[in-house]
Amino acid sequence: MESSVNSTTSSSKPKNIDQFSQEFGVKTGQMAHNLSNTASHYVQSGRDYVQENPVRSIGVAAAVGLVAGSLMTMVARRRDH
């Protein structure tokens, strides 16, 4: 009975570096695929929001641009002094 337990647990562990790297590659590929799907979902949600609220979207973009520009100006002025 003990040998059957050891054989099942040892079979789930990588036996060598080739098997490990193949399993790692598969898992990494799955993670990349999931990340890509999630990013696509967020992009589509953003596009839907902009189509449903165009005026608000322009306002948000303008506010973000104003804040980003102000921060960059402050950083640039500090470097000059």
N, C-alpha and C positions, 0 to 999 in steps of 0.2 A: 504494500500500500504506500509506503514511504517513497519508493522509487517512482510510482505514478505521479505523486505530488511534485517531486523534483523535476520530472520530465515535462510536466505542464508549465511549471513556473519558468524553467530554463528555456522552453520553446518561445515564450513571450519576450525574452530578452534577446537583444541582438547578439549574434554569435561572432561576428567579426566586424571590422571597420567598414567593409563594403555594404553589408546589410544595414549597419547603423546609418551610413550616409544616404542610402536609398530611402530608408524610413524617414530620415530627417528631411530629405528632399520632398517626399510625398506630403508630409505634414506641413512643410513650408508652403508648398503649392496650394494646399487646401486653405491655409491661412490667408494667402495672397488673394485667392479667389473670393473668400468671404469678405475681405477688406474691399475688394473691387466692387462687389455687389452692394455693400453698405454705402460706399462713396457714390455709386450710381443712384442709389435711393435718395441720398441727400441732395444730389444735383437735381434730380427730378422734382423733389419737394420744393426746392428753391425756385425752379422755373415755374412751377404751378403757382406758388405764392406771388411771384412777380406778375404773372398773367392775371391773377385775381385782384391784385392790389398795386396797379402800376404807379399811382401817385405817391402812395406811402413808400414804395420801393425806391423811388427817386429821392424822396426826402431822407430816407435812411442812408442811401449811398452818398448823398451830399454831406450829411452829418459826419459820417465815417471819414470822408475825404477831408473835411475841415479839421477834424481832430487829428488825423494822421499828418496833415500838412503842418498844423500847429506844433505837434511834437517834433517833427523833423526840423522845423525852424528853430525851436528852442535848443535842440541838440547841436545844431550847426552854430548857433550863436555862442554856446558855452565853449565849444572847441576853439573859437576865434579868440577868446579871452584867456 
